[in-house]
Amino acid sequence: MLALVTVRSAVSNLGAKKRRLEIASSNLAFVVQFLATSVS
């Protein structure tokens, strides 16, 4: 029972990290696009 809870919390932690990574990468893409348009 405890192992199942541990696995579940690990999976949810991974999901949160993945979401944070996706948000960060989309922000980075936005910044790069903004810089590209302001330079040209």
Backbone as XML, in Angstrom:
<?xml version="1.0"?>
<chain id="A" units="angstrom">
  <residue number="1" name="MET">
    <atom name="N" x="0.841" y="-1.205" z="0.000"/>
    <atom name="CA" x="0.000" y="0.000" z="0.000"/>
    <atom name="C" x="0.881" y="1.262" z="0.000"/>
  </residue>
  <residue number="2" name="LEU">
    <atom name="N" x="1.870" y="1.262" z="0.877"/>
    <atom name="CA" x="2.737" y="2.427" z="0.978"/>
    <atom name="C" x="3.532" y="2.634" z="-0.312"/>
  </residue>
  <residue number="3" name="ALA">
    <atom name="N" x="3.974" y="1.513" z="-0.904"/>
    <atom name="CA" x="4.741" y="1.608" z="-2.143"/>
    <atom name="C" x="3.895" y="2.245" z="-3.248"/>
  </residue>
  <residue number="4" name="LEU">
    <atom name="N" x="2.620" y="1.901" z="-3.281"/>
    <atom name="CA" x="1.727" y="2.455" z="-4.298"/>
    <atom name="C" x="1.609" y="3.972" z="-4.137"/>
  </residue>
  <residue number="5" name="VAL">
    <atom name="N" x="1.484" y="4.409" z="-2.885"/>
    <atom name="CA" x="1.388" y="5.849" z="-2.623"/>
    <atom name="C" x="2.674" y="6.550" z="-3.026"/>
  </residue>
  <residue number="6" name="THR">
    <atom name="N" x="3.805" y="5.906" z="-2.736"/>
    <atom name="CA" x="5.104" y="6.492" z="-3.096"/>
    <atom name="C" x="5.231" y="6.633" z="-4.600"/>
  </residue>
  <residue number="7" name="VAL">
    <atom name="N" x="4.850" y="5.583" z="-5.318"/>
    <atom name="CA" x="4.911" y="5.619" z="-6.782"/>
    <atom name="C" x="3.997" y="6.701" z="-7.331"/>
  </residue>
  <residue number="8" name="ARG">
    <atom name="N" x="2.816" y="6.801" z="-6.737"/>
    <atom name="CA" x="1.856" y="7.800" z="-7.214"/>
    <atom name="C" x="2.387" y="9.220" z="-6.999"/>
  </residue>
  <residue number="9" name="SER">
    <atom name="N" x="2.983" y="9.473" z="-5.833"/>
    <atom name="CA" x="3.512" y="10.812" z="-5.562"/>
    <atom name="C" x="4.705" y="11.111" z="-6.469"/>
  </residue>
  <residue number="10" name="ALA">
    <atom name="N" x="5.508" y="10.083" z="-6.749"/>
    <atom name="CA" x="6.643" y="10.274" z="-7.654"/>
    <atom name="C" x="6.148" y="10.628" z="-9.052"/>
  </residue>
  <residue number="11" name="VAL">
    <atom name="N" x="5.096" y="9.946" z="-9.494"/>
    <atom name="CA" x="4.533" y="10.211" z="-10.821"/>
    <atom name="C" x="3.950" y="11.627" z="-10.881"/>
  </residue>
  <residue number="12" name="SER">
    <atom name="N" x="3.275" y="12.041" z="-9.814"/>
    <atom name="CA" x="2.693" y="13.387" z="-9.831"/>
    <atom name="C" x="3.796" y="14.444" z="-9.784"/>
  </residue>
  <residue number="13" name="ASN">
    <atom name="N" x="4.893" y="14.156" z="-9.067"/>
    <atom name="CA" x="6.024" y="15.082" z="-9.045"/>
    <atom name="C" x="6.628" y="15.208" z="-10.430"/>
  </residue>
  <residue number="14" name="LEU">
    <atom name="N" x="6.750" y="14.079" z="-11.110"/>
    <atom name="CA" x="7.285" y="14.081" z="-12.476"/>
    <atom name="C" x="6.381" y="14.892" z="-13.396"/>
  </residue>
  <residue number="15" name="GLY">
    <atom name="N" x="5.082" y="14.723" z="-13.238"/>
    <atom name="CA" x="4.129" y="15.463" z="-14.062"/>
    <atom name="C" x="4.258" y="16.959" z="-13.841"/>
  </residue>
  <residue number="16" name="ALA">
    <atom name="N" x="4.444" y="17.352" z="-12.583"/>
    <atom name="CA" x="4.588" y="18.772" z="-12.275"/>
    <atom name="C" x="5.876" y="19.325" z="-12.878"/>
  </residue>
  <residue number="17" name="LYS">
    <atom name="N" x="6.943" y="18.543" z="-12.793"/>
    <atom name="CA" x="8.211" y="18.978" z="-13.381"/>
    <atom name="C" x="8.080" y="19.116" z="-14.887"/>
  </residue>
  <residue number="18" name="LYS">
    <atom name="N" x="7.385" y="18.153" z="-15.511"/>
    <atom name="CA" x="7.203" y="18.176" z="-16.960"/>
    <atom name="C" x="6.402" y="19.419" z="-17.374"/>
  </residue>
  <residue number="19" name="ARG">
    <atom name="N" x="5.355" y="19.729" z="-16.592"/>
    <atom name="CA" x="4.553" y="20.915" z="-16.882"/>
    <atom name="C" x="5.407" y="22.174" z="-16.762"/>
  </residue>
  <residue number="20" name="ARG">
    <atom name="N" x="6.231" y="22.214" z="-15.711"/>
    <atom name="CA" x="7.075" y="23.383" z="-15.503"/>
    <atom name="C" x="8.058" y="23.539" z="-16.660"/>
  </residue>
  <residue number="21" name="LEU">
    <atom name="N" x="8.586" y="22.412" z="-17.124"/>
    <atom name="CA" x="9.512" y="22.434" z="-18.257"/>
    <atom name="C" x="8.818" y="22.936" z="-19.516"/>
  </residue>
  <residue number="22" name="GLU">
    <atom name="N" x="7.581" y="22.468" z="-19.730"/>
    <atom name="CA" x="6.840" y="22.901" z="-20.912"/>
    <atom name="C" x="6.569" y="24.402" z="-20.865"/>
  </residue>
  <residue number="23" name="ILE">
    <atom name="N" x="6.204" y="24.895" z="-19.672"/>
    <atom name="CA" x="5.949" y="26.330" z="-19.508"/>
    <atom name="C" x="7.231" y="27.118" z="-19.765"/>
  </residue>
  <residue number="24" name="ALA">
    <atom name="N" x="8.339" y="26.637" z="-19.201"/>
    <atom name="CA" x="9.620" y="27.328" z="-19.368"/>
    <atom name="C" x="10.049" y="27.344" z="-20.830"/>
  </residue>
  <residue number="25" name="SER">
    <atom name="N" x="9.883" y="26.213" z="-21.513"/>
    <atom name="CA" x="10.311" y="26.152" z="-22.910"/>
    <atom name="C" x="9.433" y="27.021" z="-23.801"/>
  </residue>
  <residue number="26" name="SER">
    <atom name="N" x="8.135" y="27.102" z="-23.486"/>
    <atom name="CA" x="7.267" y="27.961" z="-24.294"/>
    <atom name="C" x="7.587" y="29.433" z="-24.036"/>
  </residue>
  <residue number="27" name="ASN">
    <atom name="N" x="7.936" y="29.762" z="-22.775"/>
    <atom name="CA" x="8.349" y="31.131" z="-22.463"/>
    <atom name="C" x="9.638" y="31.469" z="-23.201"/>
  </residue>
  <residue number="28" name="LEU">
    <atom name="N" x="10.566" y="30.510" z="-23.225"/>
    <atom name="CA" x="11.839" y="30.719" z="-23.910"/>
    <atom name="C" x="11.616" y="30.936" z="-25.401"/>
  </residue>
  <residue number="29" name="ALA">
    <atom name="N" x="10.726" y="30.136" z="-25.982"/>
    <atom name="CA" x="10.427" y="30.273" z="-27.410"/>
    <atom name="C" x="9.826" y="31.647" z="-27.682"/>
  </residue>
  <residue number="30" name="PHE">
    <atom name="N" x="8.963" y="32.114" z="-26.767"/>
    <atom name="CA" x="8.347" y="33.424" z="-26.930"/>
    <atom name="C" x="9.404" y="34.526" z="-26.878"/>
  </residue>
  <residue number="31" name="VAL">
    <atom name="N" x="10.333" y="34.412" z="-25.931"/>
    <atom name="CA" x="11.393" y="35.416" z="-25.788"/>
    <atom name="C" x="12.288" y="35.435" z="-27.024"/>
  </residue>
  <residue number="32" name="VAL">
    <atom name="N" x="12.637" y="34.242" z="-27.518"/>
    <atom name="CA" x="13.485" y="34.156" z="-28.710"/>
    <atom name="C" x="12.784" y="34.779" z="-29.914"/>
  </residue>
  <residue number="33" name="GLN">
    <atom name="N" x="11.502" y="34.495" z="-30.036"/>
    <atom name="CA" x="10.729" y="35.050" z="-31.147"/>
    <atom name="C" x="10.667" y="36.580" z="-31.041"/>
  </residue>
  <residue number="34" name="PHE">
    <atom name="N" x="10.450" y="37.061" z="-29.814"/>
    <atom name="CA" x="10.373" y="38.503" z="-29.578"/>
    <atom name="C" x="11.698" y="39.178" z="-29.929"/>
  </residue>
  <residue number="35" name="LEU">
    <atom name="N" x="12.814" y="38.562" z="-29.494"/>
    <atom name="CA" x="14.127" y="39.118" z="-29.794"/>
    <atom name="C" x="14.378" y="39.115" z="-31.297"/>
  </residue>
  <residue number="36" name="ALA">
    <atom name="N" x="13.987" y="38.046" z="-31.964"/>
    <atom name="CA" x="14.203" y="37.943" z="-33.409"/>
    <atom name="C" x="13.434" y="39.036" z="-34.149"/>
  </residue>
  <residue number="37" name="THR">
    <atom name="N" x="12.210" y="39.314" z="-33.704"/>
    <atom name="CA" x="11.409" y="40.332" z="-34.385"/>
    <atom name="C" x="11.927" y="41.730" z="-34.066"/>
  </residue>
  <residue number="38" name="SER">
    <atom name="N" x="12.453" y="41.942" z="-32.857"/>
    <atom name="CA" x="12.936" y="43.280" z="-32.507"/>
    <atom name="C" x="14.274" y="43.582" z="-33.171"/>
  </residue>
  <residue number="39" name="VAL">
    <atom name="N" x="15.072" y="42.550" z="-33.431"/>
    <atom name="CA" x="16.377" y="42.747" z="-34.061"/>
    <atom name="C" x="16.214" y="43.034" z="-35.551"/>
  </residue>
  <residue number="40" name="SER">
    <atom name="N" x="15.353" y="42.295" z="-36.199"/>
    <atom name="CA" x="15.225" y="42.429" z="-37.660"/>
    <atom name="C" x="14.471" y="43.699" z="-38.062"/>
  </residue>
</chain>
